[in-house]
Amino acid sequence: MRLGARHVWLALATAPIIGLFALPILYLVTVSFKTRDDVLSGHFWPTVPILANWPGAFEAADIARFILNSVTVSVLAALLTIALALPSSYAVLRLKIGGKWLADVTLSSYMAPPIVALIPLFLLLKATGLLNTRAGLILVYGFANVPVAFWLLTPFLRRMPIEIEQAAAMDGAGPFRTLLQIVAPIIAPGIVATLLIVTVLSYNEFLFASAFTFSDATRTLPVGISLFQGDRLVNFGQMAAASLAGIAPVYLIALFLQRYLVSGLAHGGVK
């Protein structure tokens, strides 16, 4: 009975938290089945549900291409971020390269508002011919999220016993080989968790994508959804439908990889 009562109290305590996260998604679902007048009425549930917003959203804008662009850019940018952040964090933490100040500078660079870097990055991409290209966005996101990945990977490296690396060094393994063959497999849950987080950050980014892309061939989903807002009227129903279609890939990735995400963030690299 005590165990049953504990489960009841746990369910009652977590229900408001679950509702807090589920309510916006549920409201987005209801809006996708409302007419424009029904949305403006303020009712939570649609008075007369309609399906026209879903095909209308894909007819009004190339949502499928926007989703493909977002997935491609965010995944490749996340891989680039990990490729840069993993050896960097290992070099700073284990090899003591740069001292403590380098880690502080790396983290502090993420504190500046992104708008500060907008004009320099625009001119840099224009000069290199990468403006209005997915490759340009991949490079921008890949480098911009390095401080986040550095901050997330550092605790996993700290929890790893240094004796393992010392044993590898005694066997003749250099730092790079030790990182790839010894350290990376041990902290794999942390790497996967970091990869997922920076992927979501890139997938949801709007400022750089709106400034550096000008055509449907390169626009990402956040920019594509903003196209539903006209000068006078906003088609909320189609925007809600496009938003739900756009967040589906992120939810599916999180659903299938949640085990790695939870175990990585909760337990670190060493159990």
C-alpha positions in Angstrom: 0.0 0.0 0.0 2.8 2.4 0.8 4.4 1.8 -2.6 1.0 2.3 -4.3 0.5 5.5 -2.3 3.9 6.7 -3.3 3.1 6.2 -7.0 -0.1 8.1 -6.6 1.6 11.1 -5.0 4.4 10.9 -7.7 1.8 10.9 -10.4 0.0 13.9 -8.8 3.2 15.8 -8.5 4.4 15.2 -12.1 1.0 15.8 -13.7 1.2 19.6 -13.6 4.7 19.5 -15.1 3.6 17.2 -17.9 0.6 19.4 -18.5 2.8 22.5 -18.7 4.9 21.0 -21.5 2.0 19.2 -23.3 -0.5 22.2 -23.3 1.3 24.3 -25.9 1.6 21.3 -28.3 -2.1 20.4 -27.7 -3.1 24.0 -28.4 -1.0 24.0 -31.6 -2.9 20.9 -32.7 -6.3 22.5 -32.1 -5.3 25.7 -34.0 -4.3 23.6 -37.0 -7.9 22.5 -37.3 -9.5 26.0 -36.8 -10.6 28.5 -39.3 -9.1 32.0 -39.1 -12.3 33.4 -37.4 -12.3 30.5 -35.0 -8.7 31.3 -33.9 -9.6 34.9 -33.3 -12.6 33.9 -31.2 -10.2 32.7 -28.5 -11.8 29.2 -28.0 -9.4 26.4 -27.1 -11.2 23.7 -29.1 -12.3 24.3 -32.7 -16.0 25.1 -33.1 -16.1 23.2 -36.4 -12.8 21.3 -37.1 -11.5 21.6 -40.6 -8.7 19.7 -42.4 -8.0 22.4 -45.1 -5.1 23.9 -43.1 -2.9 20.8 -43.5 -2.9 20.6 -47.3 -3.1 24.4 -47.5 0.2 24.7 -45.6 2.1 22.5 -47.9 0.6 24.3 -50.9 1.4 27.7 -49.6 5.0 27.0 -48.9 7.5 24.2 -49.7 7.4 22.8 -46.2 8.9 19.5 -47.1 12.0 21.2 -48.6 12.3 23.5 -45.5 12.2 20.4 -43.2 14.8 18.6 -45.3 17.1 21.7 -45.3 16.7 22.0 -41.5 17.5 18.3 -40.9 20.5 18.4 -43.2 21.9 21.6 -41.9 21.4 20.8 -38.2 22.8 17.2 -38.4 25.9 18.1 -40.4 26.5 21.2 -38.2 26.2 19.1 -35.0 28.7 16.6 -36.4 31.1 19.5 -37.1 30.5 20.9 -33.6 31.4 17.6 -32.0 34.5 17.2 -34.3 35.7 20.6 -33.0 34.6 20.5 -29.4 35.7 17.0 -28.4 39.4 17.4 -29.1 39.3 21.0 -27.9 37.8 20.1 -24.5 40.2 17.1 -24.2 43.2 19.3 -25.0 42.2 22.0 -22.5 41.2 19.6 -19.7 43.6 16.8 -19.9 46.6 18.2 -21.8 46.3 21.6 -20.0 46.6 23.5 -23.3 45.7 27.2 -22.9 45.3 27.0 -19.2 42.0 27.9 -17.4 41.6 31.2 -19.3 41.0 29.4 -22.6 38.1 27.5 -21.2 36.6 30.7 -19.7 37.0 32.6 -23.0 35.4 29.7 -24.9 32.4 29.7 -22.7 32.1 33.5 -22.4 31.9 33.8 -26.2 28.5 32.2 -26.1 27.2 34.9 -23.8 27.2 37.6 -26.4 23.9 38.2 -28.3 24.0 36.6 -31.7 23.0 39.8 -33.4 26.6 41.1 -32.7 28.0 38.6 -35.1 25.4 39.0 -37.8 27.1 41.6 -40.0 30.6 40.2 -39.8 29.4 36.7 -40.6 27.2 38.1 -43.5 30.3 39.8 -45.0 32.4 36.8 -44.5 29.9 34.4 -46.1 29.5 36.9 -49.0 33.2 37.1 -49.5 33.6 33.3 -49.6 30.6 32.7 -51.8 28.8 30.8 -49.1 25.9 33.3 -48.7 22.5 31.7 -49.4 23.9 28.2 -49.2 23.3 25.3 -46.8 27.1 24.9 -46.5 27.4 28.4 -45.1 24.7 27.7 -42.5 26.4 24.5 -41.6 29.7 26.3 -40.9 28.0 29.1 -39.0 26.1 26.7 -36.7 29.0 24.2 -36.4 31.3 26.9 -35.0 28.7 28.8 -33.1 27.7 25.8 -31.0 31.2 24.8 -30.0 31.1 26.6 -26.6 27.9 24.7 -25.7 29.4 21.4 -26.7 32.6 22.3 -24.9 30.6 23.0 -21.7 28.6 19.8 -22.0 31.5 17.5 -22.7 33.8 18.8 -20.0 32.0 17.1 -17.1 32.2 13.7 -18.8 35.9 14.1 -19.3 36.4 15.1 -15.7 34.6 12.0 -14.4 36.7 9.7 -16.4 39.6 8.2 -14.4 42.9 9.6 -15.6 44.6 6.2 -14.9 42.9 4.8 -18.0 44.7 7.4 -20.2 48.0 6.9 -18.3 47.8 3.2 -19.0 47.2 3.9 -22.7 50.2 6.3 -22.7 52.4 3.5 -21.2 51.3 1.2 -24.1 52.5 3.8 -26.6 49.3 5.5 -27.5 49.5 9.2 -28.3 46.9 11.8 -27.3 45.0 11.7 -30.5 44.8 7.9 -30.5 43.9 7.9 -26.8 41.1 10.3 -27.5 39.6 8.3 -30.4 40.1 4.7 -29.2 39.9 5.1 -25.4 38.2 8.2 -24.3 35.5 8.6 -27.0 34.0 5.1 -26.6 33.9 5.5 -22.8 32.1 8.9 -22.9 29.9 7.9 -25.8 26.6 8.6 -23.9 27.8 12.1 -23.3 28.8 12.6 -26.9 25.4 11.4 -28.1 23.6 13.6 -25.6 25.7 16.6 -26.7 25.1 15.8 -30.3 21.3 15.8 -29.8 21.3 19.1 -27.9 23.4 21.0 -30.5 21.3 19.4 -33.3 18.1 20.9 -31.7 19.8 24.2 -31.2 20.7 24.4 -34.9 17.3 23.1 -36.0 15.5 25.9 -34.1 17.8 28.8 -35.0 16.1 31.6 -36.8 18.2 34.8 -36.8 21.2 33.6 -38.9 18.9 31.5 -41.2 16.7 34.5 -42.0 19.7 36.7 -42.7 21.9 34.3 -44.7 19.2 32.5 -46.9 17.0 34.1 -49.5 15.5 31.3 -51.5 13.3 28.2 -50.9 16.2 26.0 -51.9 18.2 27.0 -48.8 15.6 28.3 -46.3 15.2 26.3 -43.1 11.9 25.5 -41.4 11.8 28.5 -38.9 12.2 30.9 -41.8 9.7 29.0 -43.9 7.1 29.2 -41.1 7.6 32.9 -40.8 6.5 33.2 -44.5 2.9 32.5 -43.4 2.8 35.9 -41.7 1.6 38.5 -44.3 1.5 42.2 -44.1 -2.1 42.3 -42.8 -3.3 38.8 -42.2 -1.7 35.8 -40.5 -2.9 32.3 -41.4 -2.6 30.8 -38.0 -4.1 27.5 -38.9 -1.6 26.8 -41.7 1.2 28.1 -39.6 0.2 25.7 -36.8 0.1 22.8 -39.2 3.5 23.7 -40.7 4.9 24.0 -37.1 3.6 20.5 -36.1 5.0 19.0 -39.3 8.3 20.7 -38.6 8.7 19.6 -35.0 7.9 15.9 -35.8 11.5 15.0 -36.9 12.9 16.5 -33.6 10.4 14.6 -31.5 11.1 11.3 -33.4 14.8 11.7 -32.9 14.4 12.5 -29.2 12.0 9.5 -28.8 14.3 7.0 -30.3 17.5 8.3 -28.7 16.1 9.4 -25.3 17.8 6.5 -23.6 21.2 7.9 -24.6 20.2 11.4 -23.8 19.0 10.6 -20.3 21.8 8.3 -19.4 24.4 10.7 -20.8 23.2 13.7 -19.0 22.4 11.9 -15.7 25.3 9.6 -15.3 28.1 10.9 -17.4 30.7 8.9 -19.1 31.7 6.5 -16.3 29.3 4.3 -14.4 
